[in-house]
Every structure is written in C-alpha cells, then in structure tokens.
Amino acid sequence: MELKNYQIQSLESVADFLQACRTRPVAEVYAERSKRLAQQQLKYFDYLNGAPAVCLRVPTGGGKTIIAAAAVKTIDDAYTQTGAPVVVWLTPSDAITQQTFKGLSDTKHAYRQRLDSDFGAENVKVCTPETLNTLSPDDFGRRCIILVATNQTFNISKTTQRNIYAFNETLERFFVNLSPSATAGLEVVTADDIEDTPDSVLTQNDIGRVKYSAANLLSLYHPIVIVDEAHNGRTDTFFATLQRLHPSVCLDLTATPVPKNNVIHSVSAWELKSENMIKLPVILGEHTGGWENCLMEAVALQ
C-alpha cells in the first residue's frame, strides 16, 4: 500500500519532532512547534518523565493503523536508533485488538507488509501477552517485536490484579546475568505477590528480587508505545501505567484529541477528501446563529 501524502507528512512531522528532541528538551520543542501551528495547547504535558509523548490527529477513515505501522521505523530511525525496536501497541477494546493483531500478523496485509518492508520479513515478530513467552532472548535486540494488547491489559493501580505483571517462571531466561543498572526501576516481588498468588513458587525469600513478569520484560527494552484512540483513558492511573513500562517514546493516534494529547500534527478532513479517502461530499460552512440554527440547517440540507 502506497502511503497517502497526508500520511507521509504525518510521519515526517514525527521524525522532525523526535530528531529535535535528541538535542533539546521535549517541552521546548513542543512549545516552539505549537506556536508555529497556532495551537491552543502551548504547554507540553509531560507524563513520561521527559520522554517524548506526542499525538497525531487523524480523522476517522484516515488510516491511523497504517500510519502507526510505518511510524515504528520512523521513530526508531529518528530517536531510539535500535534497529530492532520493541513496541507495545495498545488499543481500547478486544475487538480492535483482534483486528489489529490479525492485520499485523498477516503477511499479505498492508500493515504487516509495511513492517516487513522496513525491517525484513524474518525480522518481525508480532505477539500477544499470552504468546510473549514463545519468543527467545535472542529475538530481542535482533528483531522488531510488537506486542498488541488492550489498554486494560496493563491499566491498573494494583499490579497483582493483572496477569501481565505476574511472576512467571518461564520468563527467567530473559533476566539472567542482568546488571543492576539494567534492572533499575523494574517491579520487584512483594508480599502482595505471594499473598495474591497462593499457588506460586514464590516464598518470603523472594521478596525484593526482580519479578520475572511480562511487563518487566518489556520495560527492560524501553519500548515504543503506540496508543490507538488515545483520547480515551487520559487518567492518572493510565499515565502511571505507561510510566511503569519505561517507554522511550509514546505515539498517540486519535481523531478527537483532548488537552492531554500533545498534538504535533493534524490532518484535516479535506486532506482525506483530496486523496479519495472520503467518498461523500464535504461541505463546510460557518453558522453564527447558534447551535440550534446549525442543526436546523443541517437537517434541512439533508
């Protein structure tokens, strides 16, 4: 699938922004760009302790998922520079998760073909929280790994209530011979872990050691986080959840951004129309007589 002009421009905006963030504070780069775009939100909302968290506003039907798929390499080239990024791709519902996972897993689908083109077909691994342990330690650092999940998979105040944070013996091989600096900030085993999982192999002697969990495994690699429909869940709990993953970059995509989305690029409905992404006519008009008059005229027009 050839990217549309507005999709290319969206990716270029991400690349330009992140390249600037390599040498300057994110808040400074954001304020400068917001003034240039004449945006209302001039102050950067920092919920990742200084790591870039940016948003693309793309109208419904504009191909947000293909933009996100193409953005993985854009972000890695411009900022993280790993050559083999780890990505946590969050969606708002089970249905969207299944749809996204299917598209990213199918080698005949445009989403997966974009990733294969960027990283090589043999170097892309797409998984779910349930299949993460099928990967090997050698996959990390050599292949682009994308984990697709719903927000609720991670979004919780007490982590013992989500399987993604649970101690998992089968993940031990990913945590051997790690330096203290590599494991700094990761969750450790607590008394709650032992109490809430009575069938676990954990004992009191394990309290304080790094927990072999899927969330900790992802955090080790400071993933790129992609948030679909990112106007949802702008809560303190969700922001704390994202911080727990220690992301290097967070990319939000939404058609309806809210103040806590740091928008760096907006696509208009007219841009979609010019690329034949909207088949119906687009009629724009200003209504100065109040919202009631606007609705009456819309009904009359229909």
PyMOL commands that set and color helices and strands:
alter all, ss='L'
color gray80, all
select helices_A, chain A and resi 5-21+26-37+64-80+94-105+110-119+121-123+132-134+137-139+151-154+159-161+163-165+169-174+180-183+191-196+204-206+214-220+236-244+269-274+291-301
alter helices_A, ss='H'
color red, helices_A
select strands_A, chain A and resi 53-57+86-91+124-127+144-150+224-228+249-254+263-266
alter strands_A, ss='S'
color yellow, strands_A
deselect
rebuild
show_as cartoon
